[in-house]
Amino acid sequence: MNFQDTLATLPSADHLRGLDVVDGHGAVVHHIPAAPGKMGSLRVYNALAERFGGALHAEAVAQGLAWFAEHAADARARPGAHPNIDLLLAPATAQAGWRLVPLPA
């Protein structure tokens, strides 16, 4: 499936003001706001949080990249163009022990 087809299968994120990726000490290492142009990423990360109990580990990273579909390939070709995907592509992310924390509106 392409990204748009995948988004149609994921839960809404309309109830969120954003999502934080936090390290083991509770520090925010990445933030995705509920803003125009970011809602697709917010939906993907929120779905990952729901599916994997908030854990961002190797399986969650692989699933996120699969859901981003053609955008993951573009992110690989153009580092920096898709920061929310770049986070998943970073080799250390899968082993960092980070958590996904949805932020209610």
Backbone as XML, in Angstrom:
<?xml version="1.0"?>
<chain id="A" units="angstrom">
  <residue number="1" name="MET">
    <atom name="N" x="0.829" y="-1.186" z="0.000"/>
    <atom name="CA" x="0.000" y="0.000" z="0.000"/>
    <atom name="C" x="0.873" y="1.250" z="0.000"/>
  </residue>
  <residue number="2" name="ASN">
    <atom name="N" x="0.336" y="2.301" z="-0.585"/>
    <atom name="CA" x="1.048" y="3.569" z="-0.522"/>
    <atom name="C" x="0.660" y="4.298" z="0.764"/>
  </residue>
  <residue number="3" name="PHE">
    <atom name="N" x="1.287" y="5.435" z="0.999"/>
    <atom name="CA" x="1.100" y="6.156" z="2.246"/>
    <atom name="C" x="-0.361" y="6.564" z="2.452"/>
  </residue>
  <residue number="4" name="GLN">
    <atom name="N" x="-0.993" y="7.094" z="1.435"/>
    <atom name="CA" x="-2.384" y="7.537" z="1.578"/>
    <atom name="C" x="-3.312" y="6.369" z="1.883"/>
  </residue>
  <residue number="5" name="ASP">
    <atom name="N" x="-3.093" y="5.221" z="1.247"/>
    <atom name="CA" x="-3.901" y="4.036" z="1.543"/>
    <atom name="C" x="-3.684" y="3.584" z="2.984"/>
  </residue>
  <residue number="6" name="THR">
    <atom name="N" x="-2.439" y="3.641" z="3.431"/>
    <atom name="CA" x="-2.121" y="3.255" z="4.804"/>
    <atom name="C" x="-2.785" y="4.196" z="5.800"/>
  </residue>
  <residue number="7" name="LEU">
    <atom name="N" x="-2.715" y="5.504" z="5.549"/>
    <atom name="CA" x="-3.328" y="6.462" z="6.461"/>
    <atom name="C" x="-4.811" y="6.180" z="6.668"/>
  </residue>
  <residue number="8" name="ALA">
    <atom name="N" x="-5.479" y="5.722" z="5.623"/>
    <atom name="CA" x="-6.909" y="5.434" z="5.721"/>
    <atom name="C" x="-7.192" y="4.300" z="6.705"/>
  </residue>
  <residue number="9" name="THR">
    <atom name="N" x="-6.187" y="3.483" z="7.010"/>
    <atom name="CA" x="-6.378" y="2.354" z="7.927"/>
    <atom name="C" x="-5.962" y="2.680" z="9.356"/>
  </residue>
  <residue number="10" name="LEU">
    <atom name="N" x="-5.314" y="3.819" z="9.561"/>
    <atom name="CA" x="-4.790" y="4.173" z="10.884"/>
    <atom name="C" x="-5.799" y="5.011" z="11.667"/>
  </residue>
  <residue number="11" name="PRO">
    <atom name="N" x="-5.736" y="4.922" z="13.007"/>
    <atom name="CA" x="-6.649" y="5.723" z="13.814"/>
    <atom name="C" x="-6.403" y="7.222" z="13.627"/>
  </residue>
  <residue number="12" name="SER">
    <atom name="N" x="-7.440" y="7.980" z="13.839"/>
    <atom name="CA" x="-7.348" y="9.429" z="13.776"/>
    <atom name="C" x="-6.431" y="9.941" z="14.882"/>
  </residue>
  <residue number="13" name="ALA">
    <atom name="N" x="-5.857" y="11.104" z="14.648"/>
    <atom name="CA" x="-5.052" y="11.774" z="15.678"/>
    <atom name="C" x="-5.651" y="13.145" z="15.987"/>
  </residue>
  <residue number="14" name="ASP">
    <atom name="N" x="-6.914" y="13.330" z="15.620"/>
    <atom name="CA" x="-7.564" y="14.622" z="15.816"/>
    <atom name="C" x="-7.694" y="15.002" z="17.285"/>
  </residue>
  <residue number="15" name="HIS">
    <atom name="N" x="-7.598" y="14.022" z="18.161"/>
    <atom name="CA" x="-7.732" y="14.264" z="19.600"/>
    <atom name="C" x="-6.404" y="14.650" z="20.258"/>
  </residue>
  <residue number="16" name="LEU">
    <atom name="N" x="-5.355" y="14.779" z="19.441"/>
    <atom name="CA" x="-4.022" y="15.069" z="19.970"/>
    <atom name="C" x="-3.574" y="16.478" z="19.599"/>
  </residue>
  <residue number="17" name="ARG">
    <atom name="N" x="-2.734" y="17.064" z="20.462"/>
    <atom name="CA" x="-2.069" y="18.334" z="20.136"/>
    <atom name="C" x="-0.652" y="18.066" z="19.651"/>
  </residue>
  <residue number="18" name="GLY">
    <atom name="N" x="-0.231" y="16.798" z="19.713"/>
    <atom name="CA" x="1.085" y="16.409" z="19.255"/>
    <atom name="C" x="1.503" y="15.096" z="19.887"/>
  </residue>
  <residue number="19" name="LEU">
    <atom name="N" x="2.760" y="14.737" z="19.674"/>
    <atom name="CA" x="3.339" y="13.518" z="20.236"/>
    <atom name="C" x="4.803" y="13.792" z="20.517"/>
  </residue>
  <residue number="20" name="ASP">
    <atom name="N" x="5.260" y="13.377" z="21.693"/>
    <atom name="CA" x="6.668" y="13.502" z="22.046"/>
    <atom name="C" x="7.344" y="12.141" z="22.002"/>
  </residue>
  <residue number="21" name="VAL">
    <atom name="N" x="8.576" y="12.138" z="21.548"/>
    <atom name="CA" x="9.454" y="10.985" z="21.680"/>
    <atom name="C" x="10.386" y="11.331" z="22.834"/>
  </residue>
  <residue number="22" name="VAL">
    <atom name="N" x="10.365" y="10.515" z="23.879"/>
    <atom name="CA" x="11.141" y="10.830" z="25.078"/>
    <atom name="C" x="12.185" y="9.745" z="25.345"/>
  </residue>
  <residue number="23" name="ASP">
    <atom name="N" x="13.295" y="10.170" z="25.916"/>
    <atom name="CA" x="14.352" y="9.212" z="26.261"/>
    <atom name="C" x="14.071" y="8.614" z="27.638"/>
  </residue>
  <residue number="24" name="GLY">
    <atom name="N" x="14.978" y="7.791" z="28.115"/>
    <atom name="CA" x="14.817" y="7.097" z="29.384"/>
    <atom name="C" x="14.780" y="7.997" z="30.596"/>
  </residue>
  <residue number="25" name="HIS">
    <atom name="N" x="15.198" y="9.233" z="30.440"/>
    <atom name="CA" x="15.185" y="10.201" z="31.536"/>
    <atom name="C" x="13.977" y="11.134" z="31.456"/>
  </residue>
  <residue number="26" name="GLY">
    <atom name="N" x="13.141" y="10.927" z="30.438"/>
    <atom name="CA" x="11.956" y="11.765" z="30.279"/>
    <atom name="C" x="12.172" y="13.021" z="29.458"/>
  </residue>
  <residue number="27" name="ALA">
    <atom name="N" x="13.359" y="13.189" z="28.912"/>
    <atom name="CA" x="13.638" y="14.362" z="28.072"/>
    <atom name="C" x="13.067" y="14.142" z="26.667"/>
  </residue>
  <residue number="28" name="VAL">
    <atom name="N" x="12.475" y="15.182" z="26.127"/>
    <atom name="CA" x="11.921" y="15.113" z="24.777"/>
    <atom name="C" x="13.075" y="15.172" z="23.771"/>
  </residue>
  <residue number="29" name="VAL">
    <atom name="N" x="13.176" y="14.141" z="22.935"/>
    <atom name="CA" x="14.220" y="14.114" z="21.904"/>
    <atom name="C" x="13.660" y="14.460" z="20.527"/>
  </residue>
  <residue number="30" name="HIS">
    <atom name="N" x="12.330" y="14.419" z="20.419"/>
    <atom name="CA" x="11.682" y="14.739" z="19.142"/>
    <atom name="C" x="10.224" y="15.063" z="19.441"/>
  </residue>
  <residue number="31" name="HIS">
    <atom name="N" x="9.667" y="16.013" z="18.711"/>
    <atom name="CA" x="8.267" y="16.392" z="18.891"/>
    <atom name="C" x="7.590" y="16.480" z="17.533"/>
  </residue>
  <residue number="32" name="ILE">
    <atom name="N" x="6.387" y="15.945" z="17.443"/>
    <atom name="CA" x="5.574" y="16.072" z="16.237"/>
    <atom name="C" x="4.314" y="16.837" z="16.636"/>
  </residue>
  <residue number="33" name="PRO">
    <atom name="N" x="4.136" y="18.048" z="16.120"/>
    <atom name="CA" x="2.949" y="18.829" z="16.474"/>
    <atom name="C" x="1.743" y="18.424" z="15.633"/>
  </residue>
  <residue number="34" name="ALA">
    <atom name="N" x="0.570" y="18.707" z="16.146"/>
    <atom name="CA" x="-0.650" y="18.562" z="15.347"/>
    <atom name="C" x="-0.779" y="19.839" z="14.528"/>
  </residue>
  <residue number="35" name="ALA">
    <atom name="N" x="-0.155" y="19.844" z="13.370"/>
    <atom name="CA" x="-0.099" y="21.042" z="12.537"/>
    <atom name="C" x="-0.224" y="20.629" z="11.071"/>
  </residue>
  <residue number="36" name="PRO">
    <atom name="N" x="-0.680" y="21.534" z="10.231"/>
    <atom name="CA" x="-0.750" y="21.223" z="8.803"/>
    <atom name="C" x="0.596" y="20.711" z="8.292"/>
  </residue>
  <residue number="37" name="GLY">
    <atom name="N" x="0.538" y="19.674" z="7.502"/>
    <atom name="CA" x="1.742" y="19.076" z="6.948"/>
    <atom name="C" x="2.403" y="18.049" z="7.856"/>
  </residue>
  <residue number="38" name="LYS">
    <atom name="N" x="1.914" y="17.921" z="9.083"/>
    <atom name="CA" x="2.492" y="16.978" z="10.055"/>
    <atom name="C" x="1.481" y="15.915" z="10.497"/>
  </residue>
  <residue number="39" name="MET">
    <atom name="N" x="0.212" y="16.056" z="10.072"/>
    <atom name="CA" x="-0.832" y="15.169" z="10.585"/>
    <atom name="C" x="-0.640" y="13.715" z="10.152"/>
  </residue>
  <residue number="40" name="GLY">
    <atom name="N" x="-0.095" y="13.483" z="8.973"/>
    <atom name="CA" x="0.171" y="12.110" z="8.547"/>
    <atom name="C" x="1.207" y="11.464" z="9.450"/>
  </residue>
  <residue number="41" name="SER">
    <atom name="N" x="2.278" y="12.173" z="9.732"/>
    <atom name="CA" x="3.312" y="11.663" z="10.640"/>
    <atom name="C" x="2.740" y="11.450" z="12.035"/>
  </residue>
  <residue number="42" name="LEU">
    <atom name="N" x="1.922" y="12.387" z="12.489"/>
    <atom name="CA" x="1.324" y="12.246" z="13.809"/>
    <atom name="C" x="0.456" y="10.997" z="13.876"/>
  </residue>
  <residue number="43" name="ARG">
    <atom name="N" x="-0.300" y="10.737" z="12.832"/>
    <atom name="CA" x="-1.134" y="9.529" z="12.803"/>
    <atom name="C" x="-0.284" y="8.265" z="12.821"/>
  </residue>
  <residue number="44" name="VAL">
    <atom name="N" x="0.808" y="8.246" z="12.060"/>
    <atom name="CA" x="1.689" y="7.074" z="12.048"/>
    <atom name="C" x="2.282" y="6.850" z="13.439"/>
  </residue>
  <residue number="45" name="TYR">
    <atom name="N" x="2.853" y="7.882" z="14.017"/>
    <atom name="CA" x="3.492" y="7.727" z="15.332"/>
    <atom name="C" x="2.467" y="7.389" z="16.417"/>
  </residue>
  <residue number="46" name="ASN">
    <atom name="N" x="1.273" y="7.969" z="16.344"/>
    <atom name="CA" x="0.236" y="7.635" z="17.314"/>
    <atom name="C" x="-0.173" y="6.170" z="17.175"/>
  </residue>
  <residue number="47" name="ALA">
    <atom name="N" x="-0.307" y="5.700" z="15.944"/>
    <atom name="CA" x="-0.645" y="4.291" z="15.715"/>
    <atom name="C" x="0.468" y="3.375" z="16.235"/>
  </residue>
  <residue number="48" name="LEU">
    <atom name="N" x="1.713" y="3.786" z="16.066"/>
    <atom name="CA" x="2.825" y="3.007" z="16.623"/>
    <atom name="C" x="2.733" y="2.963" z="18.145"/>
  </residue>
  <residue number="49" name="ALA">
    <atom name="N" x="2.422" y="4.103" z="18.761"/>
    <atom name="CA" x="2.285" y="4.149" z="20.224"/>
    <atom name="C" x="1.194" y="3.198" z="20.688"/>
  </residue>
  <residue number="50" name="GLU">
    <atom name="N" x="0.069" y="3.196" z="19.984"/>
    <atom name="CA" x="-1.035" y="2.308" z="20.353"/>
    <atom name="C" x="-0.653" y="0.844" z="20.149"/>
  </residue>
  <residue number="51" name="ARG">
    <atom name="N" x="-0.056" y="0.545" z="19.019"/>
    <atom name="CA" x="0.250" y="-0.857" z="18.684"/>
    <atom name="C" x="1.352" y="-1.445" z="19.563"/>
  </residue>
  <residue number="52" name="PHE">
    <atom name="N" x="2.339" y="-0.629" z="19.919"/>
    <atom name="CA" x="3.503" y="-1.144" z="20.643"/>
    <atom name="C" x="3.589" y="-0.642" z="22.085"/>
  </residue>
  <residue number="53" name="GLY">
    <atom name="N" x="2.468" y="-0.213" z="22.625"/>
    <atom name="CA" x="2.429" y="0.200" z="24.021"/>
    <atom name="C" x="3.342" y="1.361" z="24.353"/>
  </residue>
  <residue number="54" name="GLY">
    <atom name="N" x="3.580" y="2.218" z="23.382"/>
    <atom name="CA" x="4.429" y="3.386" z="23.602"/>
    <atom name="C" x="5.906" y="3.144" z="23.401"/>
  </residue>
  <residue number="55" name="ALA">
    <atom name="N" x="6.314" y="1.905" z="23.192"/>
    <atom name="CA" x="7.737" y="1.595" z="23.019"/>
    <atom name="C" x="8.175" y="1.848" z="21.578"/>
  </residue>
  <residue number="56" name="LEU">
    <atom name="N" x="9.334" y="2.457" z="21.431"/>
    <atom name="CA" x="9.932" y="2.643" z="20.114"/>
    <atom name="C" x="11.159" y="1.743" z="20.050"/>
  </residue>
  <residue number="57" name="HIS">
    <atom name="N" x="10.970" y="0.562" z="19.485"/>
    <atom name="CA" x="12.031" y="-0.435" z="19.382"/>
    <atom name="C" x="12.124" y="-0.904" z="17.931"/>
  </residue>
  <residue number="58" name="ALA">
    <atom name="N" x="12.951" y="-1.884" z="17.668"/>
    <atom name="CA" x="13.217" y="-2.303" z="16.283"/>
    <atom name="C" x="11.949" y="-2.662" z="15.520"/>
  </residue>
  <residue number="59" name="GLU">
    <atom name="N" x="11.049" y="-3.394" z="16.143"/>
    <atom name="CA" x="9.816" y="-3.789" z="15.451"/>
    <atom name="C" x="8.947" y="-2.563" z="15.141"/>
  </residue>
  <residue number="60" name="ALA">
    <atom name="N" x="8.855" y="-1.632" z="16.082"/>
    <atom name="CA" x="8.075" y="-0.414" z="15.866"/>
    <atom name="C" x="8.702" y="0.436" z="14.752"/>
  </residue>
  <residue number="61" name="VAL">
    <atom name="N" x="10.011" y="0.540" z="14.744"/>
    <atom name="CA" x="10.709" y="1.289" z="13.702"/>
    <atom name="C" x="10.411" y="0.679" z="12.337"/>
  </residue>
  <residue number="62" name="ALA">
    <atom name="N" x="10.525" y="-0.638" z="12.215"/>
    <atom name="CA" x="10.259" y="-1.308" z="10.939"/>
    <atom name="C" x="8.818" y="-1.076" z="10.492"/>
  </residue>
  <residue number="63" name="GLN">
    <atom name="N" x="7.877" y="-1.165" z="11.427"/>
    <atom name="CA" x="6.476" y="-0.945" z="11.084"/>
    <atom name="C" x="6.253" y="0.494" z="10.636"/>
  </residue>
  <residue number="64" name="GLY">
    <atom name="N" x="6.845" y="1.444" z="11.346"/>
    <atom name="CA" x="6.705" y="2.842" z="10.959"/>
    <atom name="C" x="7.235" y="3.113" z="9.560"/>
  </residue>
  <residue number="65" name="LEU">
    <atom name="N" x="8.379" y="2.553" z="9.245"/>
    <atom name="CA" x="8.937" y="2.744" z="7.899"/>
    <atom name="C" x="8.042" y="2.104" z="6.845"/>
  </residue>
  <residue number="66" name="ALA">
    <atom name="N" x="7.462" y="0.957" z="7.151"/>
    <atom name="CA" x="6.540" y="0.313" z="6.207"/>
    <atom name="C" x="5.306" y="1.193" z="5.993"/>
  </residue>
  <residue number="67" name="TRP">
    <atom name="N" x="4.768" y="1.762" z="7.073"/>
    <atom name="CA" x="3.599" y="2.629" z="6.935"/>
    <atom name="C" x="3.908" y="3.910" z="6.179"/>
  </residue>
  <residue number="68" name="PHE">
    <atom name="N" x="5.108" y="4.450" z="6.327"/>
    <atom name="CA" x="5.462" y="5.654" z="5.583"/>
    <atom name="C" x="5.648" y="5.361" z="4.093"/>
  </residue>
  <residue number="69" name="ALA">
    <atom name="N" x="5.789" y="4.108" z="3.735"/>
    <atom name="CA" x="5.802" y="3.627" z="2.351"/>
    <atom name="C" x="6.761" y="4.436" z="1.468"/>
  </residue>
  <residue number="70" name="GLU">
    <atom name="N" x="6.233" y="5.027" z="0.394"/>
    <atom name="CA" x="7.084" y="5.714" z="-0.579"/>
    <atom name="C" x="7.823" y="6.911" z="0.031"/>
  </residue>
  <residue number="71" name="HIS">
    <atom name="N" x="7.304" y="7.468" z="1.107"/>
    <atom name="CA" x="7.990" y="8.587" z="1.754"/>
    <atom name="C" x="9.279" y="8.127" z="2.448"/>
  </residue>
  <residue number="72" name="ALA">
    <atom name="N" x="9.316" y="6.874" z="2.892"/>
    <atom name="CA" x="10.545" y="6.343" z="3.500"/>
    <atom name="C" x="11.652" y="6.259" z="2.452"/>
  </residue>
  <residue number="73" name="ALA">
    <atom name="N" x="11.303" y="5.834" z="1.258"/>
    <atom name="CA" x="12.300" y="5.776" z="0.180"/>
    <atom name="C" x="12.800" y="7.176" z="-0.160"/>
  </residue>
  <residue number="74" name="ASP">
    <atom name="N" x="11.897" y="8.141" z="-0.189"/>
    <atom name="CA" x="12.299" y="9.518" z="-0.464"/>
    <atom name="C" x="13.190" y="10.064" z="0.652"/>
  </residue>
  <residue number="75" name="ALA">
    <atom name="N" x="12.877" y="9.712" z="1.893"/>
    <atom name="CA" x="13.698" y="10.155" z="3.025"/>
    <atom name="C" x="15.100" y="9.568" z="2.948"/>
  </residue>
  <residue number="76" name="ARG">
    <atom name="N" x="15.202" y="8.328" z="2.509"/>
    <atom name="CA" x="16.534" y="7.716" z="2.348"/>
    <atom name="C" x="17.335" y="8.452" z="1.268"/>
  </residue>
  <residue number="77" name="ALA">
    <atom name="N" x="16.648" y="8.854" z="0.209"/>
    <atom name="CA" x="17.319" y="9.527" z="-0.904"/>
    <atom name="C" x="17.637" y="10.985" z="-0.594"/>
  </residue>
  <residue number="78" name="ARG">
    <atom name="N" x="16.848" y="11.589" z="0.322"/>
    <atom name="CA" x="17.023" y="13.010" z="0.612"/>
    <atom name="C" x="17.034" y="13.235" z="2.122"/>
  </residue>
  <residue number="79" name="PRO">
    <atom name="N" x="18.139" y="12.849" z="2.789"/>
    <atom name="CA" x="18.218" y="13.047" z="4.243"/>
    <atom name="C" x="17.930" y="14.502" z="4.618"/>
  </residue>
  <residue number="80" name="GLY">
    <atom name="N" x="17.124" y="14.667" z="5.662"/>
    <atom name="CA" x="16.757" y="15.990" z="6.126"/>
    <atom name="C" x="15.435" y="16.491" z="5.585"/>
  </residue>
  <residue number="81" name="ALA">
    <atom name="N" x="14.943" y="15.888" z="4.512"/>
    <atom name="CA" x="13.684" y="16.332" z="3.911"/>
    <atom name="C" x="12.465" y="15.859" z="4.697"/>
  </residue>
  <residue number="82" name="HIS">
    <atom name="N" x="12.613" y="14.791" z="5.446"/>
    <atom name="CA" x="11.502" y="14.204" z="6.204"/>
    <atom name="C" x="11.985" y="13.898" z="7.627"/>
  </residue>
  <residue number="83" name="PRO">
    <atom name="N" x="12.064" y="14.897" z="8.499"/>
    <atom name="CA" x="12.644" y="14.681" z="9.830"/>
    <atom name="C" x="11.958" y="13.595" z="10.654"/>
  </residue>
  <residue number="84" name="ASN">
    <atom name="N" x="10.645" y="13.437" z="10.492"/>
    <atom name="CA" x="9.939" y="12.421" z="11.274"/>
    <atom name="C" x="10.276" y="11.009" z="10.801"/>
  </residue>
  <residue number="85" name="ILE">
    <atom name="N" x="10.616" y="10.877" z="9.545"/>
    <atom name="CA" x="11.064" y="9.583" z="9.016"/>
    <atom name="C" x="12.555" y="9.406" z="9.291"/>
  </residue>
  <residue number="86" name="ASP">
    <atom name="N" x="13.313" y="10.488" z="9.186"/>
    <atom name="CA" x="14.751" y="10.423" z="9.492"/>
    <atom name="C" x="14.984" y="9.837" z="10.878"/>
  </residue>
  <residue number="87" name="LEU">
    <atom name="N" x="14.113" y="10.186" z="11.826"/>
    <atom name="CA" x="14.248" y="9.646" z="13.180"/>
    <atom name="C" x="14.188" y="8.125" z="13.152"/>
  </residue>
  <residue number="88" name="LEU">
    <atom name="N" x="13.262" y="7.566" z="12.372"/>
    <atom name="CA" x="13.140" y="6.109" z="12.279"/>
    <atom name="C" x="14.313" y="5.485" z="11.528"/>
  </residue>
  <residue number="89" name="LEU">
    <atom name="N" x="14.887" y="6.227" z="10.601"/>
    <atom name="CA" x="16.013" y="5.708" z="9.818"/>
    <atom name="C" x="17.341" y="5.746" z="10.579"/>
  </residue>
  <residue number="90" name="ALA">
    <atom name="N" x="17.423" y="6.559" z="11.617"/>
    <atom name="CA" x="18.669" y="6.665" z="12.385"/>
    <atom name="C" x="18.977" y="5.324" z="13.049"/>
  </residue>
  <residue number="91" name="PRO">
    <atom name="N" x="20.170" y="4.773" z="12.818"/>
    <atom name="CA" x="20.503" y="3.444" z="13.348"/>
    <atom name="C" x="20.316" y="3.296" z="14.855"/>
  </residue>
  <residue number="92" name="ALA">
    <atom name="N" x="20.557" y="4.341" z="15.617"/>
    <atom name="CA" x="20.475" y="4.236" z="17.079"/>
    <atom name="C" x="19.042" y="4.232" z="17.607"/>
  </residue>
  <residue number="93" name="THR">
    <atom name="N" x="18.077" y="4.705" z="16.821"/>
    <atom name="CA" x="16.705" y="4.842" z="17.308"/>
    <atom name="C" x="16.133" y="3.527" z="17.820"/>
  </residue>
  <residue number="94" name="ALA">
    <atom name="N" x="16.310" y="2.456" z="17.075"/>
    <atom name="CA" x="15.717" y="1.166" z="17.448"/>
    <atom name="C" x="16.262" y="0.637" z="18.770"/>
  </residue>
  <residue number="95" name="GLN">
    <atom name="N" x="17.454" y="1.058" z="19.147"/>
    <atom name="CA" x="18.088" y="0.551" z="20.367"/>
    <atom name="C" x="18.079" y="1.555" z="21.514"/>
  </residue>
  <residue number="96" name="ALA">
    <atom name="N" x="17.515" y="2.740" z="21.300"/>
    <atom name="CA" x="17.640" y="3.822" z="22.274"/>
    <atom name="C" x="16.745" y="3.665" z="23.499"/>
  </residue>
  <residue number="97" name="GLY">
    <atom name="N" x="15.707" y="2.834" z="23.401"/>
    <atom name="CA" x="14.794" y="2.686" z="24.530"/>
    <atom name="C" x="13.877" y="3.880" z="24.708"/>
  </residue>
  <residue number="98" name="TRP">
    <atom name="N" x="13.581" y="4.589" z="23.627"/>
    <atom name="CA" x="12.717" y="5.754" z="23.695"/>
    <atom name="C" x="11.259" y="5.337" z="23.783"/>
  </residue>
  <residue number="99" name="ARG">
    <atom name="N" x="10.424" y="6.275" z="24.227"/>
    <atom name="CA" x="8.978" y="6.064" z="24.356"/>
    <atom name="C" x="8.234" y="7.087" z="23.493"/>
  </residue>
  <residue number="100" name="LEU">
    <atom name="N" x="7.066" y="6.664" z="23.012"/>
    <atom name="CA" x="6.185" y="7.526" z="22.258"/>
    <atom name="C" x="5.070" y="7.980" z="23.189"/>
  </residue>
  <residue number="101" name="VAL">
    <atom name="N" x="4.929" y="9.287" z="23.346"/>
    <atom name="CA" x="3.956" y="9.832" z="24.292"/>
    <atom name="C" x="2.986" y="10.755" z="23.560"/>
  </residue>
  <residue number="102" name="PRO">
    <atom name="N" x="1.785" y="10.243" z="23.228"/>
    <atom name="CA" x="0.768" y="11.112" z="22.613"/>
    <atom name="C" x="0.327" y="12.181" z="23.612"/>
  </residue>
  <residue number="103" name="LEU">
    <atom name="N" x="0.106" y="13.395" z="23.119"/>
    <atom name="CA" x="-0.272" y="14.531" z="23.960"/>
    <atom name="C" x="-1.723" y="14.910" z="23.670"/>
  </residue>
  <residue number="104" name="PRO">
    <atom name="N" x="-2.639" y="14.620" z="24.591"/>
    <atom name="CA" x="-4.045" y="14.949" z="24.365"/>
    <atom name="C" x="-4.243" y="16.454" z="24.161"/>
  </residue>
  <residue number="105" name="ALA">
    <atom name="N" x="-5.219" y="16.786" z="23.338"/>
    <atom name="CA" x="-5.528" y="18.202" z="23.074"/>
    <atom name="C" x="-6.120" y="18.861" z="24.306"/>
  </residue>
</chain>
